[in-house]
Amino acid sequence: MFEQIPLRAVTMVALVTVTQVIGASMLVKTMGFRDPMWTMACLAVYVVSFYLLAETIRQGMALSLIMPILAALVPLATIAVAVILFQEQASWLRIGLLSGACVLIGVASTV
């Protein structure tokens, strides 16, 4: 299944993941969309992310494949950013449960 995915598609999925994580991380700075500069920057990142997602799907990657991948990668990467950059607390149990859920999402997408 994965051997059929071109490198360009993998790169675009990686870019979608990175832009989703950046956008989510910028939400903290928007102050609930009350800070206009951060709000515009955050929305711009999400526009780029959705454009990349739409382009990836247009180029032939199945929606049923890309969404589970993003559902697994984006939350884990966002937690890593929150813990590393914003010093948020995450217990090993929380990380383990979320990782297990992501594995199940990945397995379910291949069935």
C-alpha positions as CSV (number, residue, x, y, z in Angstrom):
1,M,0.0,0.0,0.0
2,F,2.6,2.5,1.0
3,E,5.1,1.6,-1.7
4,Q,2.7,3.2,-4.2
5,I,2.9,6.6,-2.6
6,P,5.2,9.0,-4.5
7,L,7.9,11.0,-2.6
8,R,6.1,14.2,-3.6
9,A,3.0,13.1,-1.8
10,V,5.0,12.1,1.3
11,T,6.6,15.5,1.3
12,M,3.3,17.3,0.9
13,V,1.8,15.3,3.8
14,A,4.8,16.2,5.9
15,L,4.3,19.9,5.0
16,V,0.6,19.6,5.9
17,T,1.5,18.1,9.2
18,V,4.1,20.8,9.9
19,T,1.8,23.7,9.0
20,Q,-1.0,22.2,11.1
21,V,1.3,22.0,14.1
22,I,2.5,25.5,13.5
23,G,-1.0,26.8,13.2
24,A,-2.1,25.0,16.4
25,S,0.9,26.3,18.2
26,M,0.1,29.9,17.1
27,L,-3.4,29.7,18.5
28,V,-1.8,30.4,21.9
29,K,-0.5,33.7,20.7
30,T,-3.8,34.9,19.1
31,M,-5.3,35.4,22.6
32,G,-8.6,33.9,21.4
33,F,-8.3,35.8,18.1
34,R,-8.1,39.1,19.9
35,D,-4.5,39.9,18.8
36,P,-4.9,40.9,15.1
37,M,-1.2,40.3,14.1
38,W,-1.1,36.7,15.5
39,T,-4.6,36.0,14.3
40,M,-3.7,36.9,10.7
41,A,-0.5,34.9,10.9
42,C,-2.3,31.9,12.3
43,L,-5.0,32.0,9.7
44,A,-2.4,32.4,6.9
45,V,-0.6,29.3,8.1
46,Y,-3.9,27.4,8.1
47,V,-4.8,28.6,4.6
48,V,-1.4,27.3,3.4
49,S,-2.0,24.0,5.2
50,F,-5.5,23.5,3.7
51,Y,-4.2,24.4,0.3
52,L,-1.4,21.8,0.6
53,L,-4.0,19.3,1.8
54,A,-6.3,20.0,-1.1
55,E,-3.4,19.8,-3.6
56,T,-2.3,16.5,-2.1
57,I,-5.7,15.1,-2.6
58,R,-6.0,16.6,-6.1
59,Q,-2.8,14.8,-7.1
60,G,-4.3,11.5,-6.2
61,M,-3.7,10.7,-2.6
62,A,-6.8,9.1,-1.1
63,L,-8.7,11.1,1.5
64,S,-9.2,7.9,3.3
65,L,-5.5,7.5,3.6
66,I,-4.3,11.1,4.3
67,M,-6.8,11.9,7.1
68,P,-5.9,9.0,9.4
69,I,-2.3,9.8,8.9
70,L,-2.9,13.4,9.9
71,A,-5.2,12.3,12.7
72,A,-2.2,10.4,14.1
73,L,0.7,12.7,13.4
74,V,-0.7,16.1,14.2
75,P,-1.8,15.5,17.8
76,L,1.4,13.8,18.7
77,A,3.6,16.5,17.1
78,T,1.4,19.2,18.8
79,I,1.9,17.6,22.2
80,A,5.6,17.4,21.6
81,V,5.7,21.2,20.7
82,A,3.5,22.0,23.7
83,V,5.8,20.1,26.1
84,I,9.0,21.4,24.6
85,L,8.2,25.0,23.7
86,F,5.4,25.9,26.1
87,Q,6.6,23.7,29.1
88,E,3.1,22.1,29.4
89,Q,2.9,19.0,31.5
90,A,2.1,15.6,29.9
91,S,2.2,12.5,31.9
92,W,3.6,9.3,30.5
93,L,0.1,7.7,30.7
94,R,-1.3,10.5,28.6
95,I,1.4,10.2,26.0
96,G,1.1,6.4,26.0
97,L,-2.7,6.5,25.6
98,L,-2.5,9.0,22.8
99,S,0.3,7.1,21.1
100,G,-1.8,3.9,21.4
101,A,-4.8,5.7,19.9
102,C,-2.7,6.9,17.0
103,V,-1.4,3.4,16.3
104,L,-5.0,2.1,16.3
105,I,-6.0,4.9,13.8
106,G,-3.1,3.9,11.6
107,V,-4.1,0.2,11.8
108,A,-7.8,1.1,11.1
109,S,-6.8,3.1,8.0
110,T,-5.2,0.0,6.4
111,V,-8.1,-2.3,7.0
